[in-house]
Amino acid sequence: MLGGGGFRVPLVYRALLDDSGDPAGRCTELVLYDTDRGRLDAIGAVLARQA
């Protein structure tokens, strides 16, 4: 996901975690990309707490 350090990323991640649809179409991997390593690290910590 481009802009992976953005504040909306946890909302998207929560939606992916809550997906109860067809397993064949379910996202199984999420890769975050951001040019600001500090923001990426901060969002990574938030996502780790959500998982």
Jmol script that loads the backbone (N, CA, C; Angstrom):
load data "model"
ATOM      1  N   MET A   1       0.842  -1.154   0.000  1.00  0.00           N
ATOM      2  CA  MET A   1       0.000   0.000   0.000  1.00  0.00           C
ATOM      3  C   MET A   1       0.898   1.232   0.000  1.00  0.00           C
ATOM      4  N   LEU A   2       0.785   2.018  -1.048  1.00  0.00           N
ATOM      5  CA  LEU A   2       1.540   3.269  -1.104  1.00  0.00           C
ATOM      6  C   LEU A   2       0.972   4.239  -0.078  1.00  0.00           C
ATOM      7  N   GLY A   3       1.840   4.968   0.567  1.00  0.00           N
ATOM      8  CA  GLY A   3       1.397   5.868   1.627  1.00  0.00           C
ATOM      9  C   GLY A   3       1.093   5.098   2.899  1.00  0.00           C
ATOM     10  N   GLY A   4       1.833   4.019   3.116  1.00  0.00           N
ATOM     11  CA  GLY A   4       1.586   3.114   4.238  1.00  0.00           C
ATOM     12  C   GLY A   4       1.763   3.727   5.607  1.00  0.00           C
ATOM     13  N   GLY A   5       2.326   4.916   5.683  1.00  0.00           N
ATOM     14  CA  GLY A   5       2.473   5.593   6.959  1.00  0.00           C
ATOM     15  C   GLY A   5       1.340   6.567   7.240  1.00  0.00           C
ATOM     16  N   GLY A   6       0.309   6.527   6.412  1.00  0.00           N
ATOM     17  CA  GLY A   6      -0.806   7.465   6.563  1.00  0.00           C
ATOM     18  C   GLY A   6      -1.781   7.066   7.662  1.00  0.00           C
ATOM     19  N   PHE A   7      -2.528   8.036   8.143  1.00  0.00           N
ATOM     20  CA  PHE A   7      -3.418   7.797   9.276  1.00  0.00           C
ATOM     21  C   PHE A   7      -4.640   6.951   8.924  1.00  0.00           C
ATOM     22  N   ARG A   8      -4.949   6.765   7.648  1.00  0.00           N
ATOM     23  CA  ARG A   8      -6.095   5.940   7.249  1.00  0.00           C
ATOM     24  C   ARG A   8      -5.760   4.452   7.181  1.00  0.00           C
ATOM     25  N   VAL A   9      -4.494   4.120   7.178  1.00  0.00           N
ATOM     26  CA  VAL A   9      -4.066   2.726   7.026  1.00  0.00           C
ATOM     27  C   VAL A   9      -4.680   1.813   8.088  1.00  0.00           C
ATOM     28  N   PRO A  10      -4.733   2.196   9.362  1.00  0.00           N
ATOM     29  CA  PRO A  10      -5.363   1.305  10.345  1.00  0.00           C
ATOM     30  C   PRO A  10      -6.835   1.004  10.042  1.00  0.00           C
ATOM     31  N   LEU A  11      -7.538   1.943   9.428  1.00  0.00           N
ATOM     32  CA  LEU A  11      -8.934   1.696   9.058  1.00  0.00           C
ATOM     33  C   LEU A  11      -9.029   0.632   7.973  1.00  0.00           C
ATOM     34  N   VAL A  12      -8.164   0.730   6.984  1.00  0.00           N
ATOM     35  CA  VAL A  12      -8.137  -0.265   5.909  1.00  0.00           C
ATOM     36  C   VAL A  12      -7.726  -1.623   6.470  1.00  0.00           C
ATOM     37  N   TYR A  13      -6.729  -1.623   7.334  1.00  0.00           N
ATOM     38  CA  TYR A  13      -6.240  -2.866   7.935  1.00  0.00           C
ATOM     39  C   TYR A  13      -7.341  -3.536   8.752  1.00  0.00           C
ATOM     40  N   ARG A  14      -8.085  -2.763   9.530  1.00  0.00           N
ATOM     41  CA  ARG A  14      -9.188  -3.317  10.326  1.00  0.00           C
ATOM     42  C   ARG A  14     -10.223  -3.944   9.409  1.00  0.00           C
ATOM     43  N   ALA A  15     -10.544  -3.300   8.306  1.00  0.00           N
ATOM     44  CA  ALA A  15     -11.507  -3.853   7.352  1.00  0.00           C
ATOM     45  C   ALA A  15     -11.005  -5.175   6.789  1.00  0.00           C
ATOM     46  N   LEU A  16      -9.712  -5.267   6.508  1.00  0.00           N
ATOM     47  CA  LEU A  16      -9.152  -6.523   6.006  1.00  0.00           C
ATOM     48  C   LEU A  16      -9.208  -7.610   7.077  1.00  0.00           C
ATOM     49  N   LEU A  17      -8.933  -7.252   8.327  1.00  0.00           N
ATOM     50  CA  LEU A  17      -8.996  -8.232   9.417  1.00  0.00           C
ATOM     51  C   LEU A  17     -10.416  -8.737   9.635  1.00  0.00           C
ATOM     52  N   ASP A  18     -11.393  -7.868   9.463  1.00  0.00           N
ATOM     53  CA  ASP A  18     -12.792  -8.224   9.708  1.00  0.00           C
ATOM     54  C   ASP A  18     -13.459  -8.893   8.513  1.00  0.00           C
ATOM     55  N   ASP A  19     -12.769  -9.004   7.390  1.00  0.00           N
ATOM     56  CA  ASP A  19     -13.347  -9.585   6.176  1.00  0.00           C
ATOM     57  C   ASP A  19     -13.754 -11.029   6.428  1.00  0.00           C
ATOM     58  N   SER A  20     -15.031 -11.302   6.259  1.00  0.00           N
ATOM     59  CA  SER A  20     -15.525 -12.669   6.438  1.00  0.00           C
ATOM     60  C   SER A  20     -16.077 -13.217   5.125  1.00  0.00           C
ATOM     61  N   GLY A  21     -15.682 -12.610   4.040  1.00  0.00           N
ATOM     62  CA  GLY A  21     -16.149 -13.034   2.719  1.00  0.00           C
ATOM     63  C   GLY A  21     -15.483 -14.320   2.259  1.00  0.00           C
ATOM     64  N   ASP A  22     -15.610 -14.585   1.003  1.00  0.00           N
ATOM     65  CA  ASP A  22     -15.062 -15.789   0.382  1.00  0.00           C
ATOM     66  C   ASP A  22     -13.554 -15.872   0.626  1.00  0.00           C
ATOM     67  N   PRO A  23     -13.071 -16.954   1.261  1.00  0.00           N
ATOM     68  CA  PRO A  23     -11.636 -17.086   1.527  1.00  0.00           C
ATOM     69  C   PRO A  23     -10.773 -17.017   0.266  1.00  0.00           C
ATOM     70  N   ALA A  24     -11.317 -17.413  -0.866  1.00  0.00           N
ATOM     71  CA  ALA A  24     -10.539 -17.394  -2.105  1.00  0.00           C
ATOM     72  C   ALA A  24     -10.199 -15.964  -2.528  1.00  0.00           C
ATOM     73  N   GLY A  25     -11.004 -14.997  -2.126  1.00  0.00           N
ATOM     74  CA  GLY A  25     -10.763 -13.617  -2.511  1.00  0.00           C
ATOM     75  C   GLY A  25     -10.189 -12.764  -1.393  1.00  0.00           C
ATOM     76  N   ARG A  26      -9.857 -13.387  -0.278  1.00  0.00           N
ATOM     77  CA  ARG A  26      -9.379 -12.657   0.901  1.00  0.00           C
ATOM     78  C   ARG A  26      -7.918 -12.253   0.752  1.00  0.00           C
ATOM     79  N   CYS A  27      -7.606 -11.069   1.203  1.00  0.00           N
ATOM     80  CA  CYS A  27      -6.231 -10.570   1.214  1.00  0.00           C
ATOM     81  C   CYS A  27      -5.447 -11.327   2.283  1.00  0.00           C
ATOM     82  N   THR A  28      -4.301 -11.882   1.915  1.00  0.00           N
ATOM     83  CA  THR A  28      -3.497 -12.654   2.869  1.00  0.00           C
ATOM     84  C   THR A  28      -2.170 -11.985   3.193  1.00  0.00           C
ATOM     85  N   GLU A  29      -1.865 -10.902   2.499  1.00  0.00           N
ATOM     86  CA  GLU A  29      -0.606 -10.208   2.741  1.00  0.00           C
ATOM     87  C   GLU A  29      -0.799  -8.722   2.456  1.00  0.00           C
ATOM     88  N   LEU A  30      -0.215  -7.894   3.324  1.00  0.00           N
ATOM     89  CA  LEU A  30      -0.275  -6.453   3.136  1.00  0.00           C
ATOM     90  C   LEU A  30       1.136  -5.904   3.262  1.00  0.00           C
ATOM     91  N   VAL A  31       1.575  -5.187   2.245  1.00  0.00           N
ATOM     92  CA  VAL A  31       2.908  -4.584   2.249  1.00  0.00           C
ATOM     93  C   VAL A  31       2.722  -3.075   2.252  1.00  0.00           C
ATOM     94  N   LEU A  32       3.356  -2.421   3.222  1.00  0.00           N
ATOM     95  CA  LEU A  32       3.253  -0.971   3.343  1.00  0.00           C
ATOM     96  C   LEU A  32       4.508  -0.316   2.785  1.00  0.00           C
ATOM     97  N   TYR A  33       4.315   0.798   2.082  1.00  0.00           N
ATOM     98  CA  TYR A  33       5.440   1.567   1.552  1.00  0.00           C
ATOM     99  C   TYR A  33       5.198   3.037   1.857  1.00  0.00           C
ATOM    100  N   ASP A  34       6.200   3.692   2.397  1.00  0.00           N
ATOM    101  CA  ASP A  34       6.134   5.128   2.638  1.00  0.00           C
ATOM    102  C   ASP A  34       7.556   5.670   2.602  1.00  0.00           C
ATOM    103  N   THR A  35       7.723   6.863   2.107  1.00  0.00           N
ATOM    104  CA  THR A  35       9.060   7.461   2.048  1.00  0.00           C
ATOM    105  C   THR A  35       9.531   7.947   3.413  1.00  0.00           C
ATOM    106  N   ASP A  36       8.613   8.080   4.365  1.00  0.00           N
ATOM    107  CA  ASP A  36       8.948   8.534   5.716  1.00  0.00           C
ATOM    108  C   ASP A  36       9.006   7.327   6.652  1.00  0.00           C
ATOM    109  N   ARG A  37      10.208   6.873   6.960  1.00  0.00           N
ATOM    110  CA  ARG A  37      10.396   5.669   7.777  1.00  0.00           C
ATOM    111  C   ARG A  37       9.783   5.817   9.174  1.00  0.00           C
ATOM    112  N   GLY A  38       9.842   7.004   9.746  1.00  0.00           N
ATOM    113  CA  GLY A  38       9.266   7.234  11.070  1.00  0.00           C
ATOM    114  C   GLY A  38       7.767   7.021  11.091  1.00  0.00           C
ATOM    115  N   ARG A  39       7.090   7.529  10.076  1.00  0.00           N
ATOM    116  CA  ARG A  39       5.630   7.333   9.982  1.00  0.00           C
ATOM    117  C   ARG A  39       5.304   5.867   9.768  1.00  0.00           C
ATOM    118  N   LEU A  40       6.083   5.214   8.933  1.00  0.00           N
ATOM    119  CA  LEU A  40       5.860   3.798   8.661  1.00  0.00           C
ATOM    120  C   LEU A  40       6.035   2.968   9.933  1.00  0.00           C
ATOM    121  N   ASP A  41       7.056   3.274  10.714  1.00  0.00           N
ATOM    122  CA  ASP A  41       7.277   2.568  11.976  1.00  0.00           C
ATOM    123  C   ASP A  41       6.126   2.803  12.950  1.00  0.00           C
ATOM    124  N   ALA A  42       5.638   4.034  13.012  1.00  0.00           N
ATOM    125  CA  ALA A  42       4.532   4.356  13.920  1.00  0.00           C
ATOM    126  C   ALA A  42       3.264   3.604  13.530  1.00  0.00           C
ATOM    127  N   ILE A  43       2.942   3.592  12.252  1.00  0.00           N
ATOM    128  CA  ILE A  43       1.749   2.880  11.790  1.00  0.00           C
ATOM    129  C   ILE A  43       1.931   1.378  11.970  1.00  0.00           C
ATOM    130  N   GLY A  44       3.138   0.875  11.748  1.00  0.00           N
ATOM    131  CA  GLY A  44       3.410  -0.546  11.977  1.00  0.00           C
ATOM    132  C   GLY A  44       3.135  -0.951  13.411  1.00  0.00           C
ATOM    133  N   ALA A  45       3.473  -0.094  14.360  1.00  0.00           N
ATOM    134  CA  ALA A  45       3.203  -0.375  15.772  1.00  0.00           C
ATOM    135  C   ALA A  45       1.699  -0.401  16.046  1.00  0.00           C
ATOM    136  N   VAL A  46       0.966   0.507  15.438  1.00  0.00           N
ATOM    137  CA  VAL A  46      -0.492   0.532  15.602  1.00  0.00           C
ATOM    138  C   VAL A  46      -1.104  -0.748  15.034  1.00  0.00           C
ATOM    139  N   LEU A  47      -0.658  -1.155  13.853  1.00  0.00           N
ATOM    140  CA  LEU A  47      -1.205  -2.359  13.222  1.00  0.00           C
ATOM    141  C   LEU A  47      -0.874  -3.607  14.029  1.00  0.00           C
ATOM    142  N   ALA A  48       0.292  -3.647  14.624  1.00  0.00           N
ATOM    143  CA  ALA A  48       0.670  -4.797  15.454  1.00  0.00           C
ATOM    144  C   ALA A  48      -0.277  -4.930  16.643  1.00  0.00           C
ATOM    145  N   ARG A  49      -0.713  -3.821  17.201  1.00  0.00           N
ATOM    146  CA  ARG A  49      -1.661  -3.868  18.325  1.00  0.00           C
ATOM    147  C   ARG A  49      -3.049  -4.283  17.862  1.00  0.00           C
ATOM    148  N   GLN A  50      -3.396  -3.985  16.615  1.00  0.00           N
ATOM    149  CA  GLN A  50      -4.714  -4.358  16.086  1.00  0.00           C
ATOM    150  C   GLN A  50      -4.806  -5.849  15.782  1.00  0.00           C
ATOM    151  N   ALA A  51      -3.700  -6.448  15.407  1.00  0.00           N
ATOM    152  CA  ALA A  51      -3.715  -7.853  14.949  1.00  0.00           C
ATOM    153  C   ALA A  51      -4.035  -8.821  16.070  1.00  0.00           C
TER     154      ALA A  51
END
end "model"
wireframe off; spacefill off
backbone 0.3
color backbone group
